[in-house]
Amino acid sequence: MLVLMVADGLAQSPGKPLAKMVTKAYAPLPADLTVAIDYREDTELNSRLRAVFERALTDRGHRVSDDADFVLEFESLVEEKLGADKPVSVVGRGGSKTGSEVGFELRLPLDKPKPAVGGRRYSLNVSLAMRSKPPLWGGSAVAVGSHGDRFAVQSAMVRALVGALGQTVEARSIAVE
């Protein structure tokens, strides 16, 4: 699976989330592609995103079947970013030669420069492979914003990634409505 962090290039926006994607083709894909869609975590969001993947794939002329030889696997994540007034926790564990362990938690205030205040970070990682084989294609999309409907943001990322299926895209902005 291709995992790429592009959030550093995204500035906090008071309006719509800003999104970028990148994809990598490792081998050519057949023109008459039939795929199964799988997601890593069984959540309501992923179930809804699966339907968006299915529609985007069929709109591009591909077929979706649970018993297909090709599997498109995706993983979605929505993280709340820390606000400037919230402390950061650093949790750790140390050990000694005698085998005793000491756990600790430090609560540190955020210091300058201040990070973007609050918001969300949306990420979507996708790979396409033949069952039990290495990926033939992978893509990753990230969006950062102060607010936004998680389903709408990630649906836009799904459509953009499926639009680049089988292609290598260095970096491209995604329109999030």
N, C-alpha and C positions, 0 to 999 in steps of 0.2 A: 504494500500500500504506500502510496506517495503521501508523505506528510510534510507540509511546508508552512512555515510560520511567516506570514506577510503582514501581521498586524502592526508592526513598527512603521510601515509605510502608510498607515491609515490614521488620519487625524480624527480627533473627536469632533463630531458634528452636532450642532444643536437641533438639526432637522432630521432628515432621513439618514439611516445608517449608510456609511460608505463601505463598499464591498469590492473585493478583488479576487481573482481566481488565477490559477496556473494549472496546466495539465501536461502530461508526458505520455507520448505513444512509444511503447517498447517494441511493438510489432504491428503489422497491418491487420485490420479486422475484416472479416468477410462482409460483403455488401448485403447479404440476406441474413442479418444477425437476428437470432432468437435468444433471448436472455431470461434467466430467472433473476428476481430481485430479492436480495436478502439484506437485513439490517442487524447490527450487532446487539442492540439493546431493545427489548420489547417495551416501547413506550407508545403513548397515544400519538405524540408528535411523529415518531418514526413510522407508525402505521399510516398516518395521513400523508407523510412525505413519500411513502411507497406508492401511493396512488398518483402523486404528482410525477414521480419517475415513470410510472407505467404510461401515463398520458403523454409525457414528453417523448418517450421512446416510440410509441405508436404514431404520434404526430410526425416523426421523422422516418416512418416507414419500417421500423423494426417490430418484431413480435415479442410478446412476453408470455412465457410458459414456465410453470414451476419445475418442470423436468428437463429444461434446456441444458445443453452442454456448457454454455457460457453463463457465468454468474456475475451480476453487478452487485457488489456489496458496498453499503454505505454506513457511515457513522456520523451522527450529528451531535453537536454540543452547544449549549447556550450557557455562558458564564456571566454572572453579575460581576462587574468591575467594582473595585473598592472606591468609595467616595473619599475625598480628601480629609474628612473628619474622622474616618475610621482607622483604628490602629491596625498594624500588620502583625500577625502572629508568626513567630518562627518556632517550629517544634523540632526537637532533636533528641537523640539518644546517644549516650556515650558508654563505653565499656572500659574495663581494665584487664590486666593480665590475669587477675584472679577470677574473672568471669562475672563480676558484679556489674550491673548496669545502672545508670542513672538517667532518668528522663527529665526533660526540662521544657518549659514554654516561656518564651520572652514576648512581651507585647511592646512593640516599638511604634512610636508615632511616625507618621510619614514626614519626611523632611524635604526641603527644596531641592531640585525643582519639583513642583507639585505635579502629580500625574493628572490625567484627564479625570474630571470629577464624575463619578458614577458611570452608569451606562451598562451596556451589554457587549459581549463579544460572542458572535455566532460563528461556528465553524462547521464545515461539511467536508468529509473526506470520502472519496469514491474510488473503487478499483473495479476493473473488469478483467476476468480471467476465465480460462477453462477450468472446470472443477478439478481441484487438487493440483493445480499448476500455478506457476508464477504469473503475476499480472501482465496483461498485454497493453493495458492503458490505466492510468490513474490521474486523479485530479483532486484539487483541494481549493476550497473557497473560504474566505474569512470576511466578516463584516463587523464593524465597530460603530456603535451609535449610542446616543443618550437614551433613546427609546426606540420602540418598534415592535410590531407584532411578530413574534418569533416564527409563526407558520408562514406569514407573507414573506419575511426576509429569506428564510431558508427555501421557500418555493422558488423565489427568483434565482437563488444560487443553484437549485436543481436544474431549472430550465437552461441556465447558462452552461453548466457543466455538460449536460446531455447534448447541447448544441455544439460542443467541442469534442464529442465522443470520437475517439480514434485519432485525434490531432494532438500536436504539441503546441501549447500556447505559453509563451514566456511569462506574460503578466497582462491581465486585461481587467478593466473596471467592469463592474456589473451594475446595471440599473436596478435599484430597489425602489419599487413604487410604494 
